[in-house]
């Protein structure tokens, strides 16, 4: 078995999308039977900057177009999470031990009808708006600390 400490972290970008009521967009992944929810996030392509990746991932996962969002803040540091041991070597072709993420806080300027998770490469089977404080309790357990760090990074902008 591969020693996880020898594997790098996958570069990734994440989006905390706030609606007019200060609630956050979350989706349930199509590839999981868990009741866990997550915010839009995904890998940064070679040569792509983190904010461009964040907007691309937001569109790919939620159908929300760039003209429907406004940047509020960028987390000052990269945030990390490790995969649990049973997933290392099984996801991302076994190349990564977890993710290092750049997070962006955006205001959603659109209406709920502008959200369409039935995208070309659908990642979510359901979506909803939640209060930010709920996030650590509805995410997969191995990302709980990451989500607490995202909340801390954007605390002054949240309710």
N, C-alpha and C positions, 0 to 999 in steps of 0.2 A: 504494500500500500504506500502511496505517496505521502511523504511528510508534508503536511499543510504549510509549515513554516517556510518551506522552500518555494512555495508558489507565490506569484505576485497578486496584487489586488486589481480587479477589473475597473478601468476608468469609466465613470458613469455620471450622469446628470439627473437631478430630480426636481420636480415642480410641486410646490405647495400652492394650490390654486384656491383663492378666497372669493366667495361670492359676496353680494351686497350685505348679507346678514352676518358676515364674519365667519361663515362656515367653510370647511375645507372639502374639496372633492376627494373621494376615495372610490376605488373600484375593487371588485373581487376577480381574481385571476381565473381565466378559463381552464388553466392547466392544474388547478388545485381543487380538491374537494373540501378544503378547510373553509371555515366561516371567516377567515381572515381577510382584511381589506388592506389596500395600500394606495399611496399617492403615485401619480405617473412618474416613471423613471426608466432609464435605460442607458445602454452603452454609448460612449462617445466614439464616433468613427475616427479613423486615422485622418489627421489634418483638420479635424473639426474642433472648434472651440466649444467650451462647456455650455455657454448660453445658447448657441445655435443648436446644439444637441438637445438641450432642454425643450426648446420650442418645437423641434422636430418630433421628439418623443411625445410631447403633449398632443400634437396633431395626430400622430400615428395611433395613440392609445385612446384618445377622447374625441377626435374629430374637431376639437376646438382650434380655430384658425388664429394666426398671429394678430390679426386686427381685432380680436375679441379679448385680448389680454394687455395688461400694462404692468411693467416691472415695478415692484415696490422695493425689493431688497435682494441682496445676494449674501449668502452665508459667508462669513469672513474666512473660514477654513474648510478644507476638505474634511468630510466625515467618513468614518469607516465602519464596516461591519464584517464579521467572519461568518462563513457558512457553518452550520452545525456539522459535526463529523460525518454523519450519515449521508450528507449531500455532497461533500467534497469528492471530486472525481466523477460525479454523476451529472452535474449541471455544467453548462458552458464548456462542454467537451473536456472537462477535467483540467482546464488551463488556469483556473483562478481559485484563490482561497476565500474570496469574499469580494467586496466592492469598496472602492474609494470614490466618494461622491461629492460633486459640487451641487449645492441646493440653491434654488431660486424661488422667491416668493412673488407671485403674480396676482393681480386683481383681475377677476373675471368680469368683463364688460358686457358680456352677452346675456342671453336668456337660456333657460334650461333646454330649450329646443335647439340650441346651437351645439349641444353635446350629443355626439353620436358614436357610441362605442362599437357599433357594427362596422369597423374599419377593415381595410384590406387584409391586415394581419391582426385580427382581433385578439386583444389580450385580456379584456374584462368581459365577464358574463353579466354583471350588474354594477350599478353605480349609485351613489347617494352623496348628500352633503352631511357633514358631521361637525360638531363643535371641536375645535382644536384639542381641547383637553381630553377628548375621547381617544385620540390617535394611539397612544401607547397601549391601550387596552384592547384595541381591535386589530392590531397588526400581528403578523406571525411572531412568536416569542423571541426568535433570534434577532429580530430587528427592533425590539423595544427600546434599547438604549440609543440606537441610531435616531429613532423618532423623538425621543426625549431631547437629544442633541439638536435636532432640527427645530423643535419647539423653542428651545433655549436661544438658538441663533436668531429667531424671528420674534421673540417674546414682546419686544417693544412695539411691534406692528400688529399684534393680535389682541382683540377685545380688551 
